[in-house]
Amino acid sequence: MPSEMPARLDVPQDGHTHLILAGISGEKFSPSAPSNASVRAREFCEQLERGNILFFAPTPFAFSREKREFLLSQKQTSAAYHKNVAYRPAEDRLTGLAKSDAAEEGRLRAILREYSQEAAQFVGELLSPYKNAVRRDFASYRSVEERERPARLRARNDLPHVDAFPTRPTNGDRILRVFTNLNPNQNRVWLTSETFDVLARRIAGQIGLPARRGNGFAAKSLAAMARALHLPGANRSPYDDFMHRCHNFMKEDETFRESCPKQRWEFPPDSTWMVYTDMVSHAVLEGQFAMEQTFIVSRQAMVLPEKSPIAILEKIAGFPLTNPA
């Protein structure tokens, strides 16, 4: 079980991640069950935005025995697969699947589609202050054992980092992720370190903030033209550039990796947790057979807007770091 399991929501704001028992019972968690659901929903949003983890056991998603057995039979190998199979909801297709398993592609796509839809419904009901401000991004199935999984340094999951997507820039919006441990016997083991609000100024001092972009007519026209032509990197804001460099620095800098404070969490079988991974520095040490759904949440919907990474960085920089709408 997780090493700290506070059941109350009034946890301290100390730059460390805490685990909130959002749903622990013998019955499936129902986000609309409490009579004070709207108050509870706001509290959940606040805890996520402060850099805490919402934890649910048993998992609120339905997995029949047949679906579980099918998923547990999917044994990826580093030679045949990427580190996970990704489901793209907007296109209803999978990536990262070996050609030799094309016959099973339809079944796996259907399971990931259902998980993606259920996760979206759950988040929509649980975090009602974000209504109409949540965009469903990729889902994934991770059947590879994380312990000692070979990967290049920047692709390793076992080193503390905050998330940034180099090919899917958010322009200041937030990265919320939902994870489910399907393994019937093994915990999924994480480490967390200090939250981004504590790390930001220190890391900015080491890697440097983005330069202010030109506000003149020519600069704006060139940027607009690049976006219209879909040129590589055209949609990447200064914020996205910084977060990507921050992600890489945290993994590559040996001094940071060795000296940063660490908290160990063990998420048991049949549990689900959600976290803003652009706020919580995290690493995955052990575990096999996990599902994940990523959401992009508008920065405008934040309950605590001052806690957003974009707000923290713009306060340090003293000028906007996003692209104009």
Backbone torsions as a table, in degrees:
resi	resn	phi	psi	omega
1	MET	NA	159.8	178.0
2	PRO	-55.8	148.0	-173.3
3	SER	-70.9	-24.3	175.6
4	GLU	-131.0	130.5	-176.8
5	MET	-135.7	64.8	178.5
6	PRO	-67.8	131.4	-178.3
7	ALA	-89.2	-19.2	-178.0
8	ARG	-87.1	160.8	-179.0
9	LEU	-95.5	-6.4	-178.4
10	ASP	-92.5	57.4	179.6
11	VAL	-81.6	155.0	-176.9
12	PRO	-70.5	152.4	173.6
13	GLN	-97.2	89.1	-172.1
14	ASP	-121.2	15.3	179.5
15	GLY	81.8	3.1	177.6
16	HIS	-116.6	158.8	179.9
17	THR	-86.8	135.6	175.3
18	HIS	-117.7	156.3	-179.2
19	LEU	-106.2	125.3	-176.8
20	ILE	-103.7	123.4	178.5
21	LEU	-77.9	89.4	-176.4
22	ALA	-79.5	-30.1	179.3
23	GLY	-154.9	101.5	178.4
24	ILE	-130.3	110.9	179.1
25	SER	-169.5	176.3	176.2
26	GLY	-80.5	-6.8	-179.0
27	GLU	-112.2	157.4	176.5
28	LYS	-61.3	139.4	-178.5
29	PHE	-73.1	133.7	176.5
30	SER	-116.7	114.0	-175.4
31	PRO	-64.6	-21.2	-177.0
32	SER	-98.3	6.6	-175.0
33	ALA	-69.2	-45.2	-176.3
34	PRO	-65.0	147.2	178.9
35	SER	-68.8	-27.7	178.7
36	ASN	-100.2	45.9	-173.0
37	ALA	-58.9	-38.8	-177.0
38	SER	-67.5	-38.5	177.4
39	VAL	-66.6	-44.6	179.4
40	ARG	-62.5	-39.8	-179.7
41	ALA	-61.8	-42.7	178.6
42	ARG	-64.6	-39.6	178.2
43	GLU	-62.8	-41.0	178.0
44	PHE	-62.0	-44.2	178.1
45	CYS	-60.0	-43.2	-179.7
46	GLU	-61.2	-44.2	-178.0
47	GLN	-65.9	-40.0	176.0
48	LEU	-62.4	-44.8	-176.6
49	GLU	-68.8	-24.1	176.0
50	ARG	-79.1	-11.0	179.1
51	GLY	101.6	28.2	176.4
52	ASN	-105.3	168.8	-176.4
53	ILE	-111.4	131.0	171.5
54	LEU	-92.4	129.2	-172.9
55	PHE	-119.6	136.7	-177.9
56	PHE	-132.4	127.5	174.3
57	ALA	-147.5	127.0	0.4
58	PRO	-70.8	170.2	-179.3
59	THR	-60.7	140.6	-178.8
60	PRO	-77.8	1.1	-177.3
61	PHE	-104.9	146.8	-176.0
62	ALA	-87.4	122.8	173.3
63	PHE	-128.6	108.3	178.2
64	SER	-67.3	162.9	178.0
65	ARG	-58.3	-40.2	-178.5
66	GLU	-63.8	-42.2	179.6
67	LYS	-66.4	-42.6	179.8
68	ARG	-61.9	-45.6	-179.2
69	GLU	-62.1	-39.1	178.4
70	PHE	-63.9	-46.6	-178.3
71	LEU	-64.7	-40.9	-179.2
72	LEU	-69.9	-16.9	177.7
73	SER	-84.0	-11.0	-178.8
74	GLN	-83.8	94.7	-175.8
75	LYS	-102.7	98.8	179.9
76	GLN	-73.0	153.5	171.6
77	THR	-126.6	149.6	-176.2
78	SER	-62.9	-24.1	-179.0
79	ALA	-75.5	-31.9	-172.5
80	ALA	-100.7	-17.2	-170.9
81	TYR	-130.8	162.4	160.7
82	HIS	-72.7	-176.9	-178.2
83	LYS	-70.0	-15.5	174.6
84	ASN	-157.0	163.5	171.7
85	VAL	-92.3	125.1	-177.1
86	ALA	-106.3	139.3	175.5
87	TYR	-110.0	127.7	179.7
88	ARG	-105.1	102.4	-173.5
89	PRO	-58.6	-38.8	-176.3
90	ALA	-65.1	-25.9	-178.9
91	GLU	-109.6	-9.1	-177.0
92	ASP	51.8	52.2	178.8
93	ARG	-143.4	162.1	179.6
94	LEU	-106.2	150.6	168.3
95	THR	-129.9	156.9	178.3
96	GLY	87.5	8.6	-178.9
97	LEU	-97.4	135.5	179.5
98	ALA	-66.7	143.7	-179.6
99	LYS	-60.5	-31.0	-177.8
100	SER	-65.9	-17.1	-178.8
101	ASP	-108.5	24.7	-178.5
102	ALA	-60.7	-28.7	-179.4
103	ALA	-64.6	-27.6	-179.5
104	GLU	-94.7	-1.5	-175.2
105	GLU	-59.8	-41.5	-178.1
106	GLY	-63.0	-42.3	180.0
107	ARG	-66.4	-44.3	-179.7
108	LEU	-65.9	-39.7	178.4
109	ARG	-62.3	-40.8	-179.9
110	ALA	-64.3	-39.6	179.8
111	ILE	-67.8	-44.1	179.0
112	LEU	-67.4	-36.2	176.6
113	ARG	-61.2	-45.1	-179.1
114	GLU	-65.2	-43.0	178.2
115	TYR	-61.8	-44.1	179.7
116	SER	-59.6	-43.6	-179.6
117	GLN	-68.3	-42.1	179.3
118	GLU	-65.8	-40.4	178.6
119	ALA	-63.4	-40.4	178.9
120	ALA	-64.3	-42.0	178.7
121	GLN	-65.1	-41.6	-179.2
122	PHE	-63.0	-47.1	179.4
123	VAL	-63.8	-39.9	179.6
124	GLY	-61.6	-38.2	179.6
125	GLU	-79.5	-40.1	-175.9
126	LEU	-71.4	-41.2	-174.3
127	LEU	-111.8	62.4	-173.7
128	SER	-61.5	-26.7	175.4
129	PRO	-60.8	-16.6	178.9
130	TYR	-93.1	13.8	-175.9
131	LYS	-52.4	132.5	178.4
132	ASN	65.7	15.0	-178.9
133	ALA	-123.9	11.2	-176.5
134	VAL	-114.7	126.7	177.4
135	ARG	-111.1	130.4	-178.9
136	ARG	-78.4	121.6	178.4
137	ASP	-101.3	-150.9	-175.0
138	PHE	-72.6	150.3	165.8
139	ALA	-109.0	162.6	178.9
140	SER	-150.6	156.4	171.9
141	TYR	-120.5	126.9	-173.1
142	ARG	-118.3	92.2	-177.0
143	SER	-95.0	-3.5	179.7
144	VAL	-82.2	138.8	173.9
145	GLU	-65.0	127.5	-177.1
146	GLU	-74.9	-29.0	-176.8
147	ARG	-63.1	119.4	177.3
148	GLU	59.4	28.6	176.0
149	ARG	-69.1	125.0	-178.7
150	PRO	-68.5	134.4	178.7
151	ALA	-165.5	153.6	173.6
152	ARG	-65.1	158.7	-169.3
153	LEU	-54.4	-48.3	-175.8
154	ARG	-70.9	-16.8	-179.8
155	ALA	-97.5	-1.8	-177.8
156	ARG	-72.0	137.5	177.4
157	ASN	-88.9	-16.5	-171.3
158	ASP	-89.9	10.5	177.1
159	LEU	-113.1	136.1	-177.7
160	PRO	-57.5	136.0	-178.1
161	HIS	-163.2	161.4	165.5
162	VAL	-105.5	150.8	-174.2
163	ASP	-80.4	142.4	171.3
164	ALA	-153.5	133.9	-176.3
165	PHE	-103.0	108.3	-176.1
166	PRO	-63.3	-29.9	-178.2
167	THR	-99.7	-4.4	-179.8
168	ARG	-134.2	72.1	-177.1
169	PRO	-63.3	147.0	-177.1
170	THR	-102.9	-14.9	180.0
171	ASN	55.3	40.3	176.5
172	GLY	96.4	-11.2	175.2
173	ASP	-74.1	167.2	-168.8
174	ARG	-99.7	152.9	178.5
175	ILE	-107.5	105.8	177.9
176	LEU	-107.4	130.9	-176.6
177	ARG	-128.7	141.8	178.3
178	VAL	-115.1	129.4	-178.0
179	PHE	-121.3	145.1	176.5
180	THR	-134.6	127.3	177.6
181	ASN	-90.2	108.4	179.8
182	LEU	-89.6	-11.0	-177.2
183	ASN	-63.0	125.2	-176.5
184	PRO	-75.4	-12.7	-172.0
185	ASN	-128.2	-15.8	-168.8
186	GLN	-122.4	134.6	172.6
187	ASN	-70.2	153.8	170.2
188	ARG	-100.8	121.7	-169.0
189	VAL	-104.8	125.8	177.6
190	TRP	-117.2	157.8	160.6
191	LEU	-118.0	143.9	168.0
192	THR	-124.6	154.5	176.5
193	SER	-124.8	-154.2	-177.4
194	GLU	-66.5	150.6	-179.1
195	THR	-78.2	163.1	-171.5
196	PHE	-61.4	-33.8	-179.7
197	ASP	-61.8	-27.4	176.6
198	VAL	-84.6	-37.3	-174.7
199	LEU	-79.6	-28.2	-165.4
200	ALA	-55.5	-53.0	-175.5
201	ARG	-64.9	-39.2	-179.7
202	ARG	-63.7	-46.7	-178.5
203	ILE	-70.2	-37.9	177.3
204	ALA	-59.5	-35.6	178.1
205	GLY	-67.3	-24.1	-178.1
206	GLN	-93.7	-37.9	-177.1
207	ILE	-104.5	-12.0	179.0
208	GLY	83.8	142.5	175.8
209	LEU	-78.8	158.5	175.4
210	PRO	-62.9	149.8	175.5
211	ALA	-72.3	150.3	177.4
212	ARG	-64.8	130.7	178.8
213	ARG	-82.1	148.7	-177.8
214	GLY	-62.5	140.8	179.0
215	ASN	-104.5	3.7	-178.9
216	GLY	-71.7	167.2	-178.1
217	PHE	-59.8	-42.7	-177.2
218	ALA	-64.4	-44.7	-178.7
219	ALA	-63.9	-43.7	179.4
220	LYS	-65.8	-38.7	-179.3
221	SER	-65.7	-42.0	179.1
222	LEU	-65.0	-40.8	179.1
223	ALA	-65.1	-42.3	179.1
224	ALA	-64.6	-39.5	179.4
225	MET	-65.1	-41.5	179.2
226	ALA	-61.7	-40.4	178.7
227	ARG	-68.6	-39.0	-179.9
228	ALA	-64.7	-33.1	-179.8
229	LEU	-88.9	0.6	179.8
230	HIS	55.4	41.7	177.6
231	LEU	-70.5	148.7	-179.3
232	PRO	-55.4	129.5	178.3
233	GLY	79.2	1.1	-175.6
234	ALA	-64.0	-31.7	-177.9
235	ASN	-91.5	0.1	-179.6
236	ARG	-79.9	120.0	178.4
237	SER	-83.4	167.1	172.8
238	PRO	-55.7	-34.9	176.4
239	TYR	-60.0	-48.4	-179.6
240	ASP	-62.0	-40.1	177.5
241	ASP	-60.0	-44.9	-179.2
242	PHE	-64.3	-46.6	-176.6
243	MET	-63.5	-35.6	177.3
244	HIS	-67.7	-42.2	177.1
245	ARG	-66.0	-35.5	177.1
246	CYS	-63.2	-46.7	177.4
247	HIS	-54.5	-47.9	-177.6
248	ASN	-68.6	-41.9	179.7
249	PHE	-59.3	-45.1	-176.7
250	MET	-61.7	-34.9	179.3
251	LYS	-80.3	-33.5	-171.7
252	GLU	-88.7	-27.3	-174.4
253	ASP	-81.9	110.3	-175.3
254	GLU	-64.6	-36.9	179.7
255	THR	-62.5	-44.7	177.6
256	PHE	-61.8	-47.5	-176.4
257	ARG	-58.4	-40.2	-175.4
258	GLU	-80.2	-33.0	-171.2
259	SER	-96.7	-17.7	-176.3
260	CYS	-66.0	141.4	177.1
261	PRO	-64.4	148.3	-174.7
262	LYS	-134.3	138.5	173.0
263	GLN	-119.5	136.1	-178.0
264	ARG	-102.9	133.8	178.7
265	TRP	-127.9	138.8	177.3
266	GLU	-123.5	110.6	-177.8
267	PHE	-93.2	116.8	-171.0
268	PRO	-75.1	168.9	174.7
269	PRO	-54.3	146.5	177.8
270	ASP	60.3	42.9	174.8
271	SER	-128.5	158.7	179.2
272	THR	-133.6	145.6	176.0
273	TRP	-144.5	153.6	178.8
274	MET	-132.7	149.3	-172.0
275	VAL	-162.0	147.0	169.5
276	TYR	-81.0	104.3	-174.8
277	THR	-82.1	-3.0	169.3
278	ASP	-86.8	-9.7	178.9
279	MET	-106.3	-38.1	-175.3
280	VAL	-96.4	117.0	174.0
281	SER	-75.0	127.0	-169.0
282	HIS	-145.6	160.3	175.1
283	ALA	-147.3	148.2	178.9
284	VAL	-110.1	116.0	-175.1
285	LEU	-94.5	-40.1	-175.1
286	GLU	-145.1	155.2	174.9
287	GLY	136.6	150.2	178.6
288	GLN	-144.9	145.2	178.6
289	PHE	70.4	78.3	178.5
290	ALA	-133.2	148.0	173.6
291	MET	-106.9	153.2	179.6
292	GLU	-151.0	141.5	174.4
293	GLN	-130.6	129.1	179.1
294	THR	-102.0	139.3	174.6
295	PHE	-125.6	146.1	172.0
296	ILE	-107.6	119.9	-175.4
297	VAL	-110.1	130.5	-178.2
298	SER	-59.3	135.5	176.5
299	ARG	-62.3	-25.9	-179.5
300	GLN	-69.8	-17.2	-176.9
301	ALA	-92.3	-2.3	-173.8
302	MET	-63.8	138.3	175.7
303	VAL	-75.1	-34.9	177.0
304	LEU	-120.4	74.8	-172.7
305	PRO	-58.4	-29.0	-178.8
306	GLU	-68.2	-15.7	179.7
307	LYS	-89.2	-7.4	179.9
308	SER	-65.9	140.4	176.3
309	PRO	-53.0	-38.3	-179.4
310	ILE	-64.7	-40.1	179.5
311	ALA	-66.9	-39.3	179.5
312	ILE	-63.5	-45.3	-178.2
313	LEU	-70.0	-39.9	179.3
314	GLU	-66.9	-30.6	176.1
315	LYS	-67.2	-39.0	178.3
316	ILE	-69.0	-45.5	-175.3
317	ALA	-73.4	-37.5	-177.7
318	GLY	86.1	11.9	177.4
319	PHE	-155.2	160.7	-176.2
320	PRO	-64.0	146.2	-179.4
321	LEU	-121.4	13.3	179.6
322	THR	-113.4	160.1	173.8
323	ASN	-76.7	149.0	177.2
324	PRO	-64.9	151.8	-179.4
325	ALA	-63.2	NA	NA
